[in-house]
């Protein structure tokens, strides 16, 4: 794998702010953000393992996957890049895909895949030049958010998943030496400027004010009507007169 294949992976428990963080960091000119959660990574691994012996079959699985960003990865160019290959490592297959997504730039690829933190050995094998950011949210708010989003959520399971994600991330960092940073969702909302600067320092990229100029459409879930949502367009971090003194928060337009 060429040395210029660099990756940033955002992980964490579900409903921990990973989508918000991806939107913020994708505004950096140094990063090439994958717009969807690349769930096809685990699907490819489950079907083909770490060595793909049917590249055309892997191509079909990838490009037909509901999380494949067809608007950002040209399938014709990708097909040409894989032409003549019958077998290859899954890591190289994904690297080729993301080189096409980068379009010849030297940007670092930004992926948001919360569940991948539970597969540390696979992470190590697939992404050799990797930095990991784990979003951590207050476990009480995280459990409530999950229950609001998915009414059948078991709170014990939610809490266990929260702890497992953090323990696995810290162990992965200790054992592999992979650069790893935990960032609190609450800090991102309360102090977006300083939190983003800390993130940029970790990623070794310059801070850009555009990162805080949100332009994000998300589904907002109401605790009073679990499972139901309304689409909101968030366009900025604004000061709000909330309890505890004017914290910044996402504001919709």
N, C-alpha and C positions, 0 to 999 in steps of 0.2 A: 504494500500500500504506500503510495507516495507520501512524503513528509508533509505535503501541504493539505492533507486530509485532516482537518481539525474539527472537533465536535464539542458542543455544549449540550448537556442533557438536563432538562428540568424534570424533577421527580417530586414525589410527595404523596400523601394520602389524598384520596378524592375530595374535592371541594375545599382545597387548601390555598387557592389563589394561583394555581399553575397557569391557567389560561390568561389571567391578567398579566402575570410576569412575562409570558411569551409575547404578548402584544407589546409590552413596553420594550423588551429587548430587541424585538424584530425591527424597531425603528432605527436601530443602529446601522450605520453603513458598513460596519465591520462584520455584521452577522447576516447570514442568509436563513431566514426563518421558514421552517416547514409549517404551513398554515393549518394543518390538521394533526391530530394525534396519530402517529404512524403505527397503528395497531397491527399492520401487516408484518411488522418485524417478528413478533411472536408467532404469527400464523405461518410465516415462511420457515421459521425454526422448527415448529411442530411438524410440518410436512416434510421438510428436506434435511433438517439437522444443520450442522455447521458446514457441511460440504454439500453443495448442490450438484447433483448428477444429472439434472434435467433443467438446464437453463431456460429453454423455451417454456417449459411448464411453470417455472418460477416467474418468468416474465408475465405470463398470462394471469397468474394468481395476483401478482403485484398490481398490474395495470387495471384489473377488474375489481380490485378491492375498494370498498366504499370510502376508505380513508386515504386513497391514493390521490395526490393533488394534481389532477390532470391539467389544471390551468397553469401550473408552475413547472411541470416536468414534461417536456415534449416526448411523447411516446415514440415518434418516428426516429428522433435522434437517439433515444435510449435503445431502441431495437438495433440500430446501426452500431452502437457502442458495444452491444453484446453479441453481434453477429459472429458466427464461427466458433462460439464458445459452447461446448457441451457440458462442461463441469467447471466449477470454481467455488472458492470459499464464499460463504454467506457474507462475510465481512467485505470482501472485494465486490460482490454483487451490489451490496448497498452503497459502497463507496462510488461505484460507477453511476448509480442512480443519482446520488447527491452531487456528483460532479456535473451531471447534466442539469440539475436544478440550479447550481451555482452559475451556469452559463459561461464558464471560463474565468470567472473571478477568483480571487484568492480569499474570499470570505470564509469565515468559520460557520459551519452548519449548526443551526439551532433547532433542537428537537425537544418537544414536550411529550413525555410518555411516563406518567406517574407510576404505572405498574412495573416498569422495567427495573426499578430499584430492587424489586424482590427477586431479580435474576442476576445477581452480581457477577457470576462467572461468565454468563453470556455477555454482559456489558463489557467485561474486560476483554473478551475475545473479539467482539465486533468493533469496538472503538478504542484504538490504541493510543490515540492522542486526544484525550478526553478531559473535560472539566464538568463537574456535577454540581448543580444547585438544587438543594432540597427546600421546598416551600413547607414551612411549619406554621400551622394555625392552632390557636387555642383549642385543645381537644374538646371542650364543651361546645364551642361554637361550631367546630368541625362536625361533631356528631349531629347537632341540630340541623346543620345545613344538609348533611347527607339524608337525614330523615325527611326533611322538607322536599328534597329533590326526588328521593326514592322512598315513598312511605313505608315500604316493607323492610327497610333497613333495620337490622338488629344492632342496637346500640353497643352491646358488648363486642360484636364483630367489628364495628366501626372503630371502637377504642383500641382493640387489639391490632387492627391494621395500622392505625396511627403509630402505635409504639413499634411495631415490626418495621415499618418504613424507616424510622429514625435509627433504630438499632442496626439495621442492615446497612444503611448508608454510612454510619460511623465505622462499622466493622470493615466495609469495603474500602474506605479511605485508609484505615490503619493497615490493612493487609496488602493493598495494592499500591499505596502511595499516590493514587489518583487525586488531583486537587479537588477538594470538596468544601462546599460552603452551605450552611443552613441560614435561610433568611426567613424572618417572621412575617406572615401576611399582615399582621397588625402594624408592624413597623413600616411596611410598604405603604399602607394607607395613611398612617399618622405622620410619617416623615419621608415622603417619596423622594425628595431631592437627595438627602443624605444616604438613604438606603440604596438608591440607584447608583450613586457615586461609589459606594462600597462594592456593589456588584460589578461595576466597571473596573474597579481596581483588581478585583479577583480575576476577571476575565482578561485583564491586560488590554483593555480597549479604552478609548477616550469617552468621557461622558458627553452626551449630546442632549441639549435641552428638548429636542424633538421627542425624546423618550417619554417625557411627561405630558406631551400633547396627545392625549388618548383619542383614538378613533376606533371604538370597539363596540360591536353589537353582541350582546349577551342575553341569555334567558334568565330573567329574575324570577325566583321562586318565592311564594308567599307562605310563611309558616302557618297562616290561618287556613290555607287551602292546599295541603300537601299534594305534590305531584303536578299542580297546575302552575303555569308560568306565563309571563308576558315578556315580549322582546323589548329591550331597552337599548338605546344608543348612547354609549358613554363617550364623552368627548374631552373631558378634562379632569384634573385633580383640582378641587376647590376647597377653600377653608369653610368649615361648617361649625356653627355654634352648638356643638354637641356637648354633652355632659363631660366634664373633665377638661374643658378648655380648647375650643377651636381646632380640632384635629382636621387634617386634610382627608378628603374622601373622594371616591369616584362620584361624579355628578352627571346625571343624564340630561339630555336636551329634548 
